């Protein structure tokens, strides 16, 4: 089981110090949330249930590739992830260039979590069709993967159209950064089974995971895939003990993104306590 940290609940002025300490303590990865813009009239929530308020439109949002490039310089081992990047809102040139930059600067440590998005108002603000986001995301993924692997790329599709281009440098990770597909629906499972290094369920109860993982394996088998698929779950503060980790491991989760603090000022003590009480025993068990 890999254990990552969610930086979205830490004051940004401490990100670099938290990243360096997480690297030293042995956490496997760091993850940043992402939005391009949250319109004032935005409604809804990425989480099920009435208890989850919408995202405030004035929430601080940073360019994730800029931040991860900065954190790459402050760390040496820990993986750097997005949870999740709204790939359909950008031209693939923008995504491929930013992701490649981080991957090269970090020595191949980028874990690119991507999603089709849930926030209609964000798509409308950019002037894009929210109801056609699925095919746009699929095409964006296809173009990015070609840019990351082919010497010359020409593309004529429904959403993107361009004559032959070269794209250099290529990412350190062969074929491009590892893609972790966020989402719970059929399209997300299909993408995870065919092009993803992993799947990131967003609204799955732990007891529902085995059934979805069986479906994921079925889709992977049908596609002729033999490589394993990582399963990353953002558990927040719900995981604080070794027993919590073991329950998730039994359900099929291979990576947990945790938040072992309630406020930014508690982040360093929380990380160290989690490392002592969970990480070290977990490493002993493995």
VOBA-1610 file (N, C-alpha, C; in pm, whole numbers, padded with zeros to 5 digits, always signed):
BEGIN
Unk+00084-00120+00000Unk+00000+00000+00000Unk+00088+00125+00000Unk+00064+00213-00095Unk+00133+00342-00099Unk+00049+00445-00025Unk+00114+00539+00041Unk+00045+00643+00117Unk+00089+00780+00066Unk-00007+00858+00018Unk+00019+00993-00028Unk-00048+01095+00062Unk-00012+01221+00043Unk-00067+01331+00120Unk-00141+01427+00027Unk-00253+01482+00077Unk-00331+01579+00000Unk-00293+01720+00047Unk-00234+01797-00045Unk-00188+01931-00010Unk-00298+02036-00015Unk-00415+01999-00066Unk-00523+02097-00078Unk-00573+02151+00054Unk-00547+02080+00163Unk-00595+02125+00294Unk-00484+02192+00375Unk-00375+02230+00308Unk-00264+02299+00374Unk-00251+02439+00314Unk-00223+02537+00397Unk-00200+02672+00347Unk-00087+02669+00244Unk-00109+02728+00125Unk-00008+02720+00018Unk+00131+02770+00057Unk+00140+02861+00152Unk+00273+02913+00188Unk+00360+02807+00255Unk+00297+02695+00296Unk+00372+02587+00360Unk+00394+02467+00269Unk+00347+02474+00146Unk+00354+02358+00058Unk+00497+02307+00041Unk+00590+02395+00017Unk+00727+02350-00009Unk+00786+02280+00113Unk+00762+02337+00233Unk+00815+02277+00355Unk+00747+02144+00385Unk+00614+02139+00364Unk+00542+02012+00384Unk+00592+01906+00287Unk+00615+01945+00162Unk+00663+01851+00062Unk+00799+01795+00101Unk+00888+01882+00144Unk+01022+01837+00182Unk+01017+01742+00302Unk+00932+01774+00400Unk+00921+01687+00517Unk+00855+01555+00481Unk+00754+01559+00396Unk+00689+01435+00352Unk+00788+01346+00278Unk+00872+01405+00198Unk+00976+01330+00128Unk+01071+01263+00227Unk+01109+01339+00329Unk+01202+01285+00429Unk+01138+01173+00510Unk+01009+01186+00540Unk+00941+01088+00625Unk+00908+00958+00552Unk+00911+00959+00421Unk+00885+00837+00348Unk+00745+00824+00288Unk+00666+00932+00284Unk+00539+00927+00212Unk+00567+00906+00064Unk+00476+00835-00002Unk+00500+00795-00141Unk+00470+00905-00240Unk+00372+00993-00211Unk+00330+01090-00311Unk+00264+01211-00245Unk+00256+01320-00324Unk+00186+01442-00287Unk+00085+01473-00396Unk-00035+01522-00356Unk-00141+01543-00454Unk-00204+01680-00437Unk-00228+01746-00551Unk-00290+01879-00552Unk-00423+01875-00627Unk-00525+01942-00574Unk-00651+01957-00648Unk-00634+02061-00757Unk-00732+02070-00848Unk-00716+02161-00961Unk-00850+02210-01012Unk-00858+02341-01037Unk-00967+02402-01113Unk-00910+02518-01191Unk-00966+02541-01309Unk-00924+02655-01390Unk-00991+02782-01341Unk-01121+02775-01317Unk-01197+02889-01264Unk-01326+02836-01204Unk-01371+02900-01096Unk-01500+02864-01035Unk-01590+02986-01044Unk-01686+02989-01137Unk-01774+03105-01154Unk-01856+03134-01029Unk-01894+03258-01011Unk-01971+03298-00894Unk-02102+03223-00883Unk-02162+03190-00997Unk-02290+03121-00994Unk-02279+02970-00993Unk-02160+02918-00969Unk-02140+02773-00972Unk-02221+02705-00862Unk-02277+02591-00895Unk-02354+02514-00798Unk-02314+02368-00807Unk-02351+02293-00706Unk-02321+02151-00705Unk-02195+02122-00627Unk-02161+01995-00621Unk-02046+01950-00544Unk-01991+01824-00607Unk-01861+01800-00595Unk-01805+01675-00648Unk-01842+01554-00564Unk-01902+01576-00447Unk-01933+01466-00356Unk-02084+01448-00343Unk-02125+01325-00325Unk-02266+01296-00305Unk-02310+01338-00166Unk-02437+01371-00156Unk-02493+01403-00025Unk-02507+01553-00004Unk-02611+01590+00071Unk-02639+01731+00093Unk-02539+01796+00187Unk-02460+01718+00256Unk-02367+01774+00353Unk-02242+01833+00292Unk-02226+01821+00160Unk-02106+01872+00094Unk-02140+02000+00020Unk-02091+02116+00065Unk-02122+02242-00002Unk-02045+02255-00133Unk-02093+02343-00223Unk-02017+02367-00346Unk-01883+02433-00315Unk-01795+02432-00414Unk-01665+02497-00397Unk-01684+02648-00397Unk-01630+02720-00299Unk-01642+02867-00300Unk-01571+02925-00421Unk-01630+03024-00488Unk-01567+03079-00608Unk-01437+03154-00580Unk-01415+03193-00455Unk-01292+03266-00423Unk-01185+03177-00361Unk-01203+03045-00371Unk-01102+02954-00318Unk-00972+02972-00396Unk-00857+02982-00329Unk-00731+02998-00402Unk-00704+02878-00493Unk-00676+02905-00619Unk-00647+02800-00715Unk-00516+02834-00787Unk-00424+02741-00787Unk-00293+02762-00848Unk-00278+02672-00969Unk-00192+02713-01061Unk-00159+02627-01173Unk-00080+02507-01120Unk-00137+02388-01136Unk-00076+02271-01072Unk+00062+02238-01128Unk+00083+02260-01256Unk+00214+02227-01311Unk+00321+02323-01261Unk+00283+02449-01242Unk+00377+02544-01184Unk+00414+02505-01042Unk+00313+02468-00962Unk+00339+02429-00823Unk+00422+02301-00817Unk+00384+02201-00896Unk+00456+02073-00890Unk+00599+02087-00940Unk+00623+02177-01036Unk+00759+02202-01078Unk+00841+02262-00964Unk+00778+02351-00887Unk+00844+02409-00770Unk+00873+02301-00665Unk+00775+02214-00640Unk+00795+02108-00541Unk+00897+02005-00587Unk+00909+01987-00716Unk+01010+01894-00768Unk+01150+01938-00727Unk+01170+02070-00722Unk+01301+02122-00685Unk+01329+02110-00536Unk+01224+02091-00457Unk+01238+02082-00311Unk+01239+01938-00261Unk+01223+01843-00352Unk+01214+01702-00313Unk+01304+01619-00404Unk+01324+01492-00368Unk+01411+01408-00450Unk+01350+01274-00486Unk+01252+01227-00410Unk+01201+01091-00429Unk+01051+01084-00446Unk+00978+01163-00371Unk+00833+01154-00362Unk+00766+01185-00496Unk+00661+01110-00530Unk+00587+01135-00654Unk+00497+01255-00637Unk+00467+01322-00750Unk+00392+01447-00751Unk+00268+01429-00836Unk+00148+01444-00775Unk+00026+01410-00846Unk-00078+01519-00849Unk-00171+01507-00944Unk-00287+01596-00955Unk-00412+01515-00923Unk-00501+01576-00847Unk-00619+01503-00797Unk-00744+01591-00801Unk-00804+01609-00920Unk-00756+01566-01051Unk-00754+01688-01144Unk-00677+01674-01253Unk-00660+01779-01352Unk-00771+01768-01456Unk-00838+01880-01485Unk-00950+01879-01580Unk-00896+01891-01722Unk-00860+01778-01777Unk-00788+01774-01904Unk-00871+01827-02020Unk-01002+01813-02015Unk-01086+01857-02126Unk-01098+02006-02141Unk-01062+02082-02040Unk-01073+02228-02046Unk-00960+02293-02123Unk-00854+02217-02152Unk-00738+02273-02220Unk-00713+02206-02354Unk-00644+02279-02440Unk-00594+02217-02562Unk-00486+02117-02521Unk-00478+02003-02588Unk-00376+01904-02552Unk-00233+01957-02555Unk-00205+02057-02639Unk-00071+02115-02639Unk-00036+02171-02501Unk-00135+02236-02438Unk-00112+02298-02306Unk-00089+02190-02201Unk-00175+02089-02200Unk-00161+01980-02104Unk-00030+01905-02123Unk-00002+01866-02247Unk+00118+01787-02275Unk+00244+01863-02238Unk+00246+01994-02266Unk+00365+02074-02236Unk+00386+02088-02086Unk+00279+02120-02012Unk+00291+02136-01868Unk+00329+02007-01799Unk+00265+01898-01838Unk+00294+01769-01776Unk+00437+01724-01807Unk+00480+01744-01930Unk+00617+01707-01967Unk+00718+01787-01887Unk+00692+01916-01870Unk+00784+02000-01794Unk+00804+01947-01653Unk+00693+01913-01585Unk+00704+01860-01450Unk+00774+01725-01450Unk+00740+01641-01545Unk+00799+01507-01548Unk+00950+01514-01569Unk+00994+01603-01657Unk+01138+01616-01683Unk+01208+01676-01562Unk+01152+01784-01506Unk+01216+01850-01393Unk+01222+01760-01270Unk+01126+01671-01256Unk+01121+01583-01139Unk+01193+01451-01160Unk+01244+01429-01280Unk+01308+01301-01308Unk+01209+01187-01325Unk+01088+01217-01376Unk+00990+01113-01402Unk+00898+01081-01286Unk+00869+01182-01201Unk+00789+01156-01081Unk+00645+01204-01091Unk+00599+01246-01208Unk+00463+01297-01219Unk+00361+01184-01226Unk+00257+01194-01144Unk+00140+01106-01151Unk+00023+01195-01193Unk-00018+01185-01317Unk-00117+01278-01373Unk-00258+01223-01355Unk-00321+01264-01245Unk-00461+01231-01224Unk-00548+01324-01308Unk-00637+01267-01389Unk-00720+01347-01479Unk-00867+01307-01463Unk-00955+01401-01497Unk-01097+01373-01488Unk-01175+01448-01595Unk-01300+01408-01613Unk-01387+01473-01710Unk-01459+01593-01652Unk-01449+01611-01521Unk-01506+01727-01451Unk-01654+01707-01419Unk-01697+01777-01316Unk-01837+01772-01275Unk-01900+01912-01277Unk-01817+02018-01291Unk-01864+02156-01273Unk-01903+02217-01407Unk-02033+02212-01437Unk-02084+02264-01564Unk-02047+02410-01584Unk-02059+02491-01480Unk-02034+02635-01493Unk-01891+02664-01537Unk-01798+02581-01496Unk-01658+02601-01535Unk-01642+02580-01686Unk-01705+02477-01739Unk-01699+02452-01883Unk-01767+02564-01961Unk-01880+02610-01911Unk-01952+02717-01981Unk-01873+02847-01978Unk-01801+02873-01868Unk-01719+02994-01860Unk-01608+02994-01965Unk-01557+02875-01997Unk-01451+02862-02096Unk-01508+02858-02238Unk-01640+02845-02249Unk-01704+02840-02380Unk-01707+02702-02441Unk-01706+02598-02355Unk-01706+02460-02404Unk-01836+02390-02366Unk-01869+02286-02441Unk-01993+02213-02423Unk-01975+02106-02316Unk-02035+02128-02200Unk-02024+02035-02089Unk-02080+01898-02125Unk-02187+01897-02203Unk-02253+01770-02237Unk-02172+01686-02336Unk-02070+01745-02398Unk-01984+01670-02489Unk-01844+01653-02430Unk-01834+01667-02298Unk-01702+01663-02236Unk-01636+01525-02247Unk-01715+01419-02245Unk-01658+01285-02250Unk-01577+01261-02377Unk-01636+01279-02495Unk-01558+01261-02618Unk-01441+01358-02629Unk-01456+01480-02577Unk-01345+01574-02581Unk-01229+01526-02494Unk-01261+01473-02377Unk-01157+01418-02289Unk-01087+01301-02357Unk-01162+01212-02419Unk-01101+01097-02487Unk-01005+01144-02596Unk-01048+01242-02674Unk-00963+01291-02782Unk-00839+01362-02727Unk-00857+01439-02619Unk-00744+01508-02557Unk-00639+01407-02507Unk-00686+01298-02447Unk-00594+01194-02399Unk-00517+01134-02516Unk-00589+01103-02623Unk-00524+01044-02741Unk-00414+01135-02796Unk-00445+01264-02808Unk-00347+01358-02863Unk-00227+01370-02770Unk-00250+01383-02640Unk-00139+01394-02545Unk-00048+01273-02552Unk-00105+01155-02554Unk-00023+01034-02558Unk+00060+01026-02686Unk+00006+01075-02796Unk+00083+01077-02920Unk+00195+01180-02912Unk+00166+01297-02857Unk+00269+01400-02843Unk+00383+01350-02754Unk+00351+01273-02654Unk+00451+01222-02560Unk+00535+01109-02619Unk+00492+01049-02729Unk+00560+00927-02775Unk+00604+00929-02921Unk+00540+01011-03005Unk+00569+01008-03148Unk+00657+01126-03189Unk+00741+01104-03288Unk+00833+01207-03334Unk+00759+01322-03401Unk+00663+01290-03486Unk+00581+01390-03555Unk+00435+01351-03537Unk+00352+01450-03506Unk+00209+01423-03481Unk+00125+01515-03568Unk+00031+01454-03638Unk-00072+01527-03713Unk-00207+01473-03668Unk-00304+01563-03649Unk-00432+01517-03594Unk-00546+01597-03654Unk-00651+01525-03693Unk-00771+01589-03746Unk-00892+01520-03682Unk-00940+01579-03574Unk-01049+01518-03498Unk-01168+01610-03484Unk-01261+01570-03399Unk-01382+01648-03378Unk-01353+01777-03301Unk-01262+01772-03205Unk-01237+01886-03117Unk-01103+01955-03143Unk-01006+01881-03197Unk-00872+01935-03218Unk-00827+01900-03359Unk-00766+01998-03425Unk-00728+01980-03564Unk-00598+02056-03588Unk-00492+01984-03628Unk-00366+02053-03656Unk-00281+01973-03753Unk-00199+02046-03825Unk-00105+01987-03921Unk+00015+01931-03845Unk+00108+01866-03913Unk+00219+01800-03844Unk+00299+01893-03753Unk+00324+01845-03632Unk+00404+01918-03534Unk+00505+01821-03471Unk+00616+01878-03427Unk+00709+01803-03343Unk+00686+01847-03199Unk+00719+01760-03106Unk+00699+01792-02964Unk+00818+01741-02885Unk+00900+01833-02838Unk+01018+01799-02760Unk+01029+01893-02640Unk+01085+01846-02529Unk+01136+01711-02507Unk+01024+01612-02479Unk+01056+01487-02487Unk+00961+01385-02445Unk+00972+01369-02292Unk+00865+01321-02229Unk+00871+01297-02084Unk+00974+01191-02049Unk+01019+01193-01925Unk+01111+01090-01877Unk+01041+00955-01874Unk+00916+00952-01830Unk+00840+00828-01829Unk+00807+00788-01973Unk+00849+00671-02011Unk+00829+00626-02149Unk+00681+00623-02183Unk+00645+00688-02292Unk+00506+00694-02334Unk+00427+00804-02268Unk+00488+00873-02173Unk+00422+00985-02106Unk+00396+00958-01960Unk+00361+01062-01886Unk+00334+01047-01743Unk+00223+00946-01717Unk+00233+00877-01604Unk+00130+00782-01565Unk-00003+00853-01549Unk-00107+00804-01617Unk-00241+00863-01611Unk-00324+00788-01508Unk-00380+00863-01414Unk-00470+00807-01313Unk-00607+00867-01338Unk-00702+00782-01374Unk-00831+00828-01423Unk-00928+00846-01307Unk-00972+00972-01288Unk-01068+01000-01182Unk-01211+00988-01230Unk-01298+00941-01142Unk-01439+00930-01177Unk-01497+00795-01138Unk-01629+00787-01139Unk-01698+00666-01094Unk-01782+00597-01200Unk-01805+00666-01310Unk-01895+00612-01411Unk-01830+00514-01507Unk-01910+00468-01602Unk-01863+00369-01699Unk-01748+00422-01782Unk-01752+00550-01820Unk-01646+00607-01904Unk-01513+00610-01829Unk-01518+00645-01700Unk-01395+00649-01621Unk-01334+00509-01608Unk-01416+00410-01584Unk-01366+00272-01575Unk-01307+00227-01708Unk-01373+00264-01818Unk-01320+00227-01950Unk-01183+00290-01973Unk-01170+00418-01940Unk-01040+00485-01960Unk-00933+00424-01871Unk-00969+00395-01747Unk-00871+00335-01656Unk-00825+00198-01706Unk-00918+00123-01762Unk-00885-00012-01809Unk-00800-00011-01935Unk-00813+00094-02015Unk-00747+00093-02146Unk-00623+00183-02153Unk-00627+00302-02091Unk-00513+00395-02104Unk-00457+00439-01970Unk-00519+00400-01861Unk-00476+00449-01731Unk-00375+00359-01662Unk-00281+00424-01594Unk-00197+00348-01500Unk-00277+00314-01376Unk-00383+00392-01352Unk-00463+00368-01234Unk-00600+00430-01244Unk-00682+00396-01146Unk-00819+00448-01133Unk-00829+00519-01000Unk-00898+00635-01000Unk-00919+00714-00879Unk-01069+00732-00856Unk-01135+00638-00789Unk-01277+00654-00759Unk-01300+00776-00671Unk-01408+00848-00698Unk-01432+00974-00628Unk-01545+00963-00525Unk-01643+00878-00554Unk-01762+00869-00467Unk-01800+00723-00443Unk-01702+00643-00411Unk-01727+00502-00384Unk-01714+00473-00235Unk-01817+00412-00178Unk-01803+00359-00043Unk-01712+00237-00050Unk-01642+00211+00059Unk-01543+00103+00060Unk-01607-00031+00024Unk-01728-00054+00072Unk-01793-00182+00045Unk-01836-00197-00101Unk-01841-00085-00176Unk-01879-00091-00317Unk-01760-00116-00409Unk-01639-00100-00357Unk-01521-00109-00441Unk-01500-00246-00506Unk-01513-00356-00433Unk-01486-00486-00496Unk-01569-00512-00621Unk-01694-00472-00620Unk-01777-00493-00738Unk-01727-00410-00857Unk-01690-00284-00831Unk-01639-00199-00939Unk-01504-00247-00987Unk-01421-00298-00896Unk-01290-00349-00936Unk-01303-00475-01022Unk-01405-00555-00994Unk-01430-00672-01078Unk-01468-00627-01219Unk-01548-00522-01228Unk-01584-00468-01359Unk-01461-00410-01430Unk-01374-00343-01353Unk-01252-00287-01410Unk-01163-00397-01467Unk-01148-00507-01394Unk-01067-00620-01443Unk-01129-00682-01568Unk-01262-00689-01570Unk-01331-00743-01687Unk-01302-00658-01811Unk-01309-00524-01795Unk-01282-00433-01907Unk-01136-00443-01950Unk-01046-00455-01854Unk-00904-00468-01887Unk-00876-00597-01963Unk-00936-00705-01919Unk-00919-00834-01988Unk-00973-00825-02130Unk-01086-00760-02146Unk-01147-00748-02278Unk-01057-00668-02371Unk-00985-00570-02315Unk-00894-00487-02394Unk-00759-00553-02416Unk-00739-00672-02359Unk-00613-00742-02373Unk-00503-00689-02285Unk-00541-00620-02180Unk-00441-00562-02090Unk-00396-00665-01987Unk-00265-00666-01959Unk-00211-00757-01860Unk-00143-00685-01744Unk-00110-00560-01762Unk-00043-00485-01655Unk-00142-00450-01544Unk-00097-00443-01419Unk-00187-00412-01307Unk-00236-00267-01314Unk-00350-00241-01253Unk-00409-00107-01248Unk-00409-00061-01103Unk-00343+00050-01077Unk-00341+00103-00941Unk-00479+00161-00906Unk-00513+00154-00779Unk-00640+00209-00731Unk-00609+00308-00620Unk-00634+00435-00648Unk-00600+00544-00556Unk-00727+00603-00499Unk-00735+00610-00367Unk-00853+00663-00301Unk-00813+00779-00210Unk-00879+00893-00229Unk-00857+01007-00141Unk-00940+00986-00014Unk-00873+00946+00093Unk-00943+00908+00216Unk-00948+01022+00318Unk-00871+01128+00297Unk-00874+01240+00390Unk-00833+01201+00530Unk-00916+01243+00626Unk-00888+01213+00767Unk-00954+01084+00813Unk-01020+01013+00719Unk-01086+00889+00757Unk-00986+00777+00785Unk-00863+00794+00740Unk-00760+00695+00764Unk-00656+00754+00858Unk-00646+00700+00977Unk-00551+00752+01075Unk-00478+00642+01150Unk-00520+00515+01129Unk-00460+00402+01200Unk-00422+00292+01102Unk-00335+00205+01146Unk-00293+00095+01062Unk-00412+00006+01025Unk-00506-00010+01117Unk-00624-00092+01087Unk-00706-00033+00973Unk-00712+00100+00965Unk-00784+00166+00855Unk-00718+00133+00721Unk-00587+00137+00719Unk-00513+00106+00597Unk-00539-00039+00556Unk-00538-00129+00652Unk-00558-00271+00621Unk-00696-00297+00563Unk-00798-00227+00613Unk-00934-00243+00559Unk-00938-00201+00412Unk-00873-00091+00379Unk-00871-00045+00240Unk-00791-00139+00152Unk-00683-00191+00205Unk-00602-00286+00129Unk-00683-00411+00094Unk-00761-00458+00189Unk-00845-00576+00166Unk-00952-00550+00060Unk-00995-00424+00049Unk-01099-00389-00050Unk-01041-00369-00189Unk-00908-00367-00201Unk-00846-00354-00332Unk-00778-00223-00359Unk-00774-00134-00262Unk-00706-00005-00278Unk-00555-00028-00272Unk-00481+00036-00362Unk-00335+00023-00362Unk-00264+00151-00318Unk-00336+00263-00317Unk-00279+00389-00269Unk-00387+00468-00195Unk-00353+00519-00080Unk-00441+00607-00004Unk-00382+00747+00000Unk-00466+00847-00026Unk-00426+00987-00009Unk-00488+01035+00121Unk-00405+01066+00219Unk-00453+01095+00353Unk-00426+01240+00390Unk-00496+01284+00494Unk-00479+01419+00548Unk-00471+01406+00700Unk-00355+01375+00753Unk-00345+01349+00898Unk-00331+01476+00981Unk-00418+01571+00954Unk-00423+01696+01031Unk-00560+01759+01010Unk-00601+01844+01102Unk-00729+01914+01093Unk-00711+02059+01051Unk-00593+02115+01071Unk-00563+02253+01035Unk-00419+02261+00989Unk-00388+02362+00907Unk-00254+02374+00850Unk-00146+02375+00957Unk-00172+02439+01069Unk-00070+02449+01174Unk-00036+02313+01235Unk-00125+02214+01211Unk-00101+02080+01265Unk-00036+01986+01164Unk-00008+02036+01043Unk+00036+01948+00934Unk+00165+01874+00968Unk+00264+01945+01018Unk+00394+01881+01042Unk+00386+01776+01153Unk+00321+01812+01263Unk+00304+01713+01370Unk+00220+01595+01323Unk+00116+01624+01245Unk+00029+01518+01194Unk+00102+01422+01103Unk+00185+01475+01015Unk+00264+01389+00926Unk+00359+01300+01004Unk+00426+01360+01101Unk+00524+01283+01178Unk+00456+01176+01261Unk+00342+01209+01320Unk+00269+01109+01398Unk+00221+00996+01309Unk+00168+01029+01190Unk+00121+00927+01097Unk+00237+00839+01052Unk+00352+00900+01027Unk+00469+00823+00985Unk+00510+00724+01094Unk+00508+00768+01219Unk+00546+00681+01330Unk+00446+00569+01352Unk+00316+00603+01348Unk+00212+00508+01387Unk+00161+00421+01272Unk+00179+00469+01148Unk+00125+00394+01034Unk+00233+00357+00932Unk+00308+00455+00883Unk+00405+00427+00778Unk+00510+00325+00821Unk+00570+00347+00936Unk+00676+00257+00980Unk+00624+00114+01003Unk+00513+00094+01075Unk+00460-00043+01087Unk+00420-00102+00953Unk+00368-00018+00861Unk+00326-00068+00731Unk+00447-00119+00652Unk+00556-00045+00659Unk+00678-00089+00590Unk+00731-00219+00649Unk+00714-00235+00780Unk+00758-00359+00844Unk+00676-00478+00796Unk+00545-00457+00781Unk+00456-00564+00736Unk+00487-00605+00593Unk+00525-00507+00511Unk+00550-00539+00369Unk+00687-00602+00350
//
